[in-house]
Amino acid sequence: MIKKRRLSPFLLITLTLAILGLANTLFANPSQWVKNILLFIISAIIVYSLVYFFIIRKRHNKDELEKYRQAVKQSKMRQKKRQQSQISKVKPKRVNPLSKRKTTNPPHLRVIDGKKASKKRPMSL
């Protein structure tokens, strides 16, 4: 059974009064309404940025970030070393077409000899 979430009476009354106040300001003084909305948006952005920079940002451990950066550097160094060693090991080889034929894989099918000798010879006249 799914229960519908109901708003608490306090929240419902607060939202109703806020909507009525905004509607009243919109019809009575539209320029003041625009100023109020802009002021609300700007203050919300400021509060969010303050909370982010002073609380949320500090939650991320700086040591983890440093460890990650160190791991990335080590990984890049290892890749460079591998590439340099592979470049120095690679030597151009001449490929002989006859040896290329020899190294091919044998076929997976084989011929099974049947009973050829057991065939009866037809009668000759």
N, C-alpha and C positions, 0 to 999 in steps of 0.2 A: 504494500500500500504506500503510495507516494503522498507525503505530507507537503502541503504548500507552506512556504515560509511566509510568516506574517510579520509585518513591521511592528515594532513596539509602539505603544500609544504615544510615548514622548517624542520619538523620532517622527511619527506621522504628524503630530501637531506642529513640530518645529518646521518640517518641510512645507506644510500647508501655509503657515504664517510667512515663510520666506518667499514662497511663490506669490502670495497675495501682496506682499510688500514690493516685490519687483514689478508686478503688474501695475500697481498703483503708481510707482515712480515712473514707469514707462509711459503711462498715459498723462500724468500730471506734468512731468518735466523730463523729456527724452534726453536732453543733453546731460543732465545729472545722472540719468540711468547709464549712459555710455561711460561716463567718468567712473561710476561705481563698479561697473563690470571690468573696465581696464585696471582699476586699482586692485580689485580682487585677483585678477590674473597675474599682475605684476607681483603682488605680495605672495601669492602661492608659489611663483617661480623662485622668489628670494628665499622663502622658507625651505623649499625643497633643496635648493642648492646649498644652503647652510647645513641642513641635515646630512646631505650627501657628503660634503667635504669634511665635516667634523666627526661624523659618526660612522656612516657606511664605509667610507674610504679607509678608515683605520682598521676596520675588521679584517681586511685583506692583509695577511701577514707579509711583511716586506721580505722576510727571509725566504719564503716560498718563491717570490718573484726573482730574487737573486739566484736561488738554486736553479730555477728554470733557465735563466739567462746563461748561467755557467754550463748547464747541460747542453744548451744550444751551441755554445762556443765549442765545447768538446766534440760534439757531433760533427760540426763543420770541419774541425781540424782533422778528425778521423777520415772524413770523406776526401779531403784534400790529399792526405797521405796515401790513401788507397788509389786515388786517381794517378798520382805521381808514380807509384810503384807499378801500376798497370801499364803506364806509358813506357816506362823504362824496360819492362819485361817483354813487351810486344816487339817481335822481330819479323820482318817480312819473310815468308817462306815461299819457295817455289813449289807449286803443286804439279806433280807428274800425273797426267791423265790415266796412265796404266795403274798407278798405285791407288788412284781414286776408285777405280773399278774393283780393286781387290778388297777395299775396306767396306764395300757396301754390304748390307745385311743379307744373309742367305734367305731364300724364299721360305715361307713357313709351310709350304705344301711339299709333299714328297710323293714319289711314285711308288706304289706298292705292286710288286710283281705278282701276277696271278698264276693260275695253274695252266700254263701254256702247253706243257707236255701232255697233259691228260686229255687233250682234245682228241677225239677219235677221227681217224682218217676216213674220208669217204671211200666207199668201195670203188675200185677202179675196174673197168670192164676190159 
